Every structure is written in structure tokens, then in C-alpha cells.
Amino acid sequence: MNKRKVGLILVPEHTNYGAQLQSYATQQVVEAIGCDTEILLYNANGQRNLKFYWGMIPWFINNFRKPSREDRYKNLDVEHAENHRLRKLASKEFKDQYLKNTHLCVGFNELVQVAQSFDAVLIGSDQMWPAGVAFGGFISMRFVPEGVRKISYATSCGVTSYPKYCYKSSAEMWRSFDFLSTREEQGKKLIQDVCGKDIKVEVLCDPTYLLSKQEWEERIPTKQMLDEKYVLCYLIGNDVTQKMCAKRYAQKHGLKLVALMSNESVSEIDMTFPDLNIMGAGPVDFINWIRGSVCFFTDSFHGLAFSVIHEKQFYVFYRHKSGTEKSRNSRIDNIIDMWGVKERLIVDEKRDWDSYTEVPVDYKSVSEKVAQKREEGLSYLKCALTFN
């Protein structure tokens, strides 16, 4: 009997560690359930398929002059430009080694044609549903034909509200799913605000949690990154006070401070605040630096995820970036509430560590909750991917 074939809409080409690692985890889990997978990449090539409403006009106005993702990498200093170059190389290396069966569709017509060969198309995790996404043809899954199952696994909206002009198209998109789930309670509330309370929405853990600590170690073996104890810092945002908070912690405990350099923002102390600055690290290094750390400071959702999976001590900040219009910190609030670790969120970034009483994370309790959510996520996927 031939295996069922599932198309995956993921974010495998991003240099962000979480984007690549959740893409990897999703493919691994879906294939372990017994399906063949193909990761869909899309180049519109001028053949955009937009669902037009008069209400779409405000979206065009808001996005007409919006900077592209690549604009952030223009006019970087030498060090940050080199870090970005190395991160792109590391990202490609990870994709080539760990992700398989990618298919680049050029133009909407090819996308429609390829989708006819699938039994299901699954969109997975990350912040895939920002406002306005339903106007397009790819992430909205408008290309998927009748008879091909539409599944979302823990897909994140990234925001807690949509403008009204997005409601009609978004409601049509979400109601077209056979299995609908999101990653945060705030996402479920948003979907039900838009679609009505009658729509069924599951709240599931990020796909990185679907692989246990042991399963991650089997797939990505542990490697010692440093022969001495260290505090690790990985901050995607550019808040200097957060970086200095991590530095004070390391100094108090007499530990080396290691920083993984972000390529998504720039601050003036990036090259000077840590004892050891790591440029160009890839996703595999990211996991192993976390594994070896005494304590980890981060504003990264997936940094927190791998801390919890590997039962590491950590502190998390809200992410701050200059020029960011809307906060997407609801996902941090949601996950620390889910695991019962609200005390690990640092709101006072000028914390005096000398007067702070540190209580270690109780991983007996946390890991039991993670195991339960893992089983819920796996059960959802097995049900969604069972074909009679």
C-alpha cells in the first residue's frame, strides 16, 4: 500500500533558528506517523492570486511602502554583515542536510497542479497568519483543490487582533480547514472573534516539543561547545539593558558570558558585552550551545522551547526592536503560563542579582506538562493524517 502524501507549508529557508528547527520537527513527526512529505516553496513570479475585496484597499495602502525583510540587512557594519553572511551559509547547510523533498513552485498555476498529487496539505507553526494573509494564494492555501485535506498544526497568528477589513477573507480561509489549530490561546480567541464561537480550534504546542529530549539527541547528537562553564545569551532584539542584565548575572556567578549574535537587529554593544561572541552559528550549534549552558537568557520563543525540552535553567525577556509596530509577545505569555514558569520572565531588566533569590525551574512538574502536551499534539496529527 502506498503511503499518503502530504504537502508541507513551512519556513525552511529563513535564517531564524526556530523557523528552521520547527520545520525540521514537523517533517520528522509527520513522516514518523507514516506519510511521505514534500515541503512546498513558492515563487509567485508575477502570477499572484489575490482574493480581492473592497476591504483589501487599506491593506494595500498599509503595505505599499512597507520595508522588505532584506531591507534590515542593508548598510550593516562589517561585523554584522559578516554575521549575516555566515548565518545564511549555516542556514543553507542545515536545510540541505536535515530537510528533504523540497519543491519550488514557480507561479500559482504550478502550485495548483502540484497540490493535486497530495492527500493533504499541512501548514505548520511559526507566525504564518499575520493580518492580510488570507488575501494571498499560498499561505491561505487557496491553491488546495477540493478533496485534498487542509490541516493547520499549531499555526501562530503572531498578533492578538486583526483590522476589520481582514475579517471576511480570514473567516473564509479558516473555515476552509478540515483540521484547525493554533499555537496560542490568543490565536484561538482571535479566530473565534473573526469566525464566531462555533468554529472548532485546538490550541497545541509548537512542533519542536513533539520530539522528546532523547529524540532530539538521537537526531542531533550532543557536542561540547566549550570546555568551561558558561551563561548563554541569545537576544533577537536590540535592547541593551537586557544584554547587560545577562552580563551582570554571569559576573555574579563568576561564569563566562557567551552570546550568539543575532542577525535580525543591531545594538552598539553586540561585539563588546559578552566574553565570547559567536558569529554565524547554525541551528545545530544553537541547540548544542543551549545544552551546554548553566543558564540561558533569551527573548526567543524557540530559545525558550529548547531550554525547556533540554531541562535547562533560563530567563526570558519580552522582545524589543526599534521600529517594531506591534508587540508579538503574547506567545511568550502563553507558553510561560502553559509550563507554569512565569517567574522566569524578566520584566525589570535592571534587576539587581545580588538581592535576588534564585529558585531553579522545577522540571519534574514542567516536563510532565510538556509530555502531556506532546501527546495531545501527536494525537491531533495522527487523527488529521488518518485516511479511511
N, C-alpha and C positions, 0 to 999 in steps of 0.2 A: 504494500500500500504506500502510495506517495505521501510524503509529508505535506502538510498545509504550508502555504507560502504567505508570509506576512511582510508587507512593506512598512518600513520604519521612518518616521519623520523625527529626526534628532538634530543635534548641533555638533557634529563631529569635527568640523573644520575651524572651530573657534580656538583661540589660544588660551581661553579660560580653563583652568584645571577642572572645575566642576562640570562644565559643559561636556568636556571630553569623557570624563570618568562616568557621568551618568549615562552618556551614550553607550559606553562600553558595557556598563552593568545591565542596561535594558536589553541589548542584543544578547548578552550571555544568558540572561534569565529566560527570555522568550525562546531561545534555542534549546535550553535545558528542558523546557516544557515539551519540546518535540516538534517545533516548527522550523522551517527554513526561513531565513530573513534576508532582506535586501534593504540597505539604507539608501533612501532617496535624497539626492541632491538636486537642486533646481536652479537653472539659469533661464530667466524669463525671455531673454534675447528679443525684447521688443514685443513679445506675444503675451502681454499681460491680460489676464482675465479678471476684470474687476466687476463686482456686483454693484451697479450704480443705483443710488437713491439720491433724491434731492438733499437729504440729510447728510450726504457724503461731502458736500461742499465745504463745511467747516473743517473736516479732516484734511482736505487738500490745502486749505489756507494755512492750517497749523503746521503742516509737514512740508510745504513748498520749499522753504529755505532752511529746513532742519539740517544741521550738520550730519554728514555721513559718519559711520563708525570709524572709517580710516582717517577722518579729519583730526582725531585726537593724537595721531602719530606724526603729524606734520610739525616741523620746527622744534623737534626734540633736541636736547643737548646730546653730546657724543655718547655718554654713558647710557642714557635712557633709550637712545636709538639702537645701540648695540644690544641692550637687553631685549628690546622688541624683536630684533632680527634673530637672536638666539632662541627666543620663545617660539617664533614661527617655525624654526627648524625643528625644535623639540616637539612641537605640536604635530607637525607632519610625520615625524618619526613614530610617534605614538599611534597616529591614525594608520599608518602603513603596517605597523606590527600587530596592533591589537584589534583593529576594526576590520571587518571583512565585508565583501559583497556590496560595495557602494556603486550606485548607478546615477550618473549625471544625466538628468533630463533637460534638454535644451528646447525651450518653448513649451507652451501649455499643451499643445497637441500631442507631443511625445509623452508628457506626463499622463494625459488621459489614456493613451494607448498602453503604456506600461502598467497602469493600475488595473487593467482588465485581466492581468495574469495573476492577481493576488486574491487570496481568500479573505484577507483582512488588511487594513492599514491602521497602524497604531502611531499616535503622536505621544511623545514621552517627555514629561517633566520639564524642567527649566522654565524660564519666563517667556513662554511661547504665545501667550494670549494677551498682549497689551491692547489698549483701546484701538479700534480701527482694523484689527487683524482680519475680521470677517469680511472686509471689503475685497480682500485679495483672493487668489485662487488656489494657493498652495497650502499654507498653514491652516486655512479654513477647511481644507480637504474637499473643496468643491469639485475637484477633479475625479473623486472616487465615484465609480458608477454604482447604480442600483445593484443589489445583490452581493456587494463586497462590504464586509462588516467594518464599521468605523468604531475605533476604540481610542479613548484617551487614558493614559496612565499617569496619574499624579501631575497633570499639567498645571503650571502655575500662571496666574494672571499677572502677578508681579505688582498689581495695584489693588486698591480696595474699592474703587468706583470707576464707572465709565461715564463719559458725557452722554447726554440723552440721544444725540444723533447716531450713536453706535448701537442703540438698543435693538432696533428691528433686525439688522443684519446679524448681530451677535446671537439673538434669540433663535433665528433660523439655523445658524451654524450649530449651536449647542443641541438643539432639538433633533438635529440630523444624526447624532451619535447613537449607536446601539449600546455602548458602554461608556459612561461619562464619569470621570473622576478628576479631582484636583488635588493639589498638594497642601493647601492651607484652608482652614475654616473660613478665612476671609474670602477666599476664592469661591467657596460654596455659597456663601452669603451673596456675593456679587452675582453669580449665575442665577440664583433664585430671585434676586431683586430684578434682574433683567427678564427672566423667563417665566417667573411665577413659582410659587412654593410647591407646585405639583411635580416639577421636574426632579428626577432622582439623580443625586450627585453624591458619589462616595468621596471621602477625604482619606487619602492614602499617603504612606511615607514615600520619600524620594527613592528612586530605584537603586541608589548606592547602598541603601540599608537592606536591600533584598539579598545581598551577598553577606554572609557572616564574616566575622574576623578571620576565621580559618579559611573560608573560601577565597577571600581577598589575598591571604598569604599564599595559597596554592597557586593563584593566578599571577600574582605579582610578589615574588619572593622578597623577604626582608633583606635589606642591605644596610650595613652600618655606614652612616654618613660622616661621623665624626668620632674620634677616639676619646672624647671627654664629654662631660655632662653639659647640656645647653638648654636655654629657653629659646623657643622658636617664635618668630613674628612674621605673619603674612597678612598685610593690610592692603586691600584693593584700593581703598580710598586714600585721600591725601591729608588726613588730619594729623598734624604734627604732635598735638597733645597726646594722642593715642600711642604714637610711636615712643614718646618719652615716658609714658606710663609703663610700657613694656620694659623699657630700659631701666627704670627705677626698680622694677620687680627683680630683674636679673642681677642688678647691683646689690640689692638687699640680700639675695640668696647666694652671692658670690659665684654666679654662673655666667658663662659666655652667652651673649645675645647673638643669635643667628637670624638674619632676615632674608626671606625670599622676596626678591624685588618684583613689585607689581609692574605690569606694562599697561595698566589701564588708568593710571593717574600719576602725577608727579608732585613731589614736595621737595623743598630745598634741603632737607636733611637726609634724603634717601641714601646717600653714599657715606654718611658720617655717623648716624646714630647707632648702628649695630657694631659689634666687634667683628662680625664676619658677614659680608654681604654676598648673597648668592644670585648671580645673574644667569638668566637663560635656563632655569630648571624646568624640566618637563613633568608631566603628570606622575610618572613613576617615581621620580625624585621627590615630588611633592608628598606623596604617601609615605615614603621612607624617612623624610625629614620629620614628619609628624610622629611616626612610630618611635623614633629615637629620642624625642624631646622629653624633658622633665615637665615642661608646661608650655602651652601653645596659646599665643594671643592672635586673634583674627577678627575680621569683620566679614569673613566669607561664609556663606551658608554651607558650602561643601567642606570648608575647612573645619567647621563645627561638626559636620557629619562624620568625617574621618577621625576626628578626635573621639567621638562617641563610639564609633564602630571599634576602634582600637583601644578604648577604655583609657584615654589619656586625660590628664588634668588640663583644663583650658580656661580661658576667659574670652568673652566675645563682646565686641563693640557694635553699635549701630554704624552703618557705613556713611561716611560723609565725603562728598565730592563737590568741589566748586563747580557751579553751573548746572548741577542736577536739579531738575524742575520738581520732581515728585519723589517722595520717600518710598522705598520698596522694602522697608524694614519690618513690615508685617510678617514676612516669612521667618524672620528671626524670633519675633514674639511668639509665633505659632509653635515653632519647634522647641524652644526652651520651655514653653508651657507643656507641650506634649511629653517631654522627657522629665519634667519636674526639676529643672536646673535653672530657675530664674535668677538665683543668686550668682550665677556665673556671668550675667550681663553687667558690664561696667558702664554706668551712666555718668558718674563723676570721674572724668578722665584725668583729673588731677589728684587721684586717690593717693593718700599717704600710706604706703605699705607698712611703715613702722608701727602704725597704730591700728592696722587692720588684722583681724583674727581670721586666718585662712582655714576653711573646713574643706577637706577633699571631697570630690564628687563621689557619691555613694553608687558605685557601679553595679552592686548587687541589684539594687532597685531599678536603675536606669536600663541595664542590659535586659532585664526581664520585660520591660516595656517595649524595648526595641525588638525583642524576639516575637512579642505578640503582634506588633505592627507589621513585622516581616511576614508572619503567617497570614495576616489579613491581606497584604498586598499580593502575595503569591496565590492565595485562594481566588482573589479577584481576577488575576491574569489567567489562571487555569480555567476559570469559568468563561471568561471572554474569548479564550482561544480553544474552546471545546466545540467541535463541529459535529453535528449528527449526520 
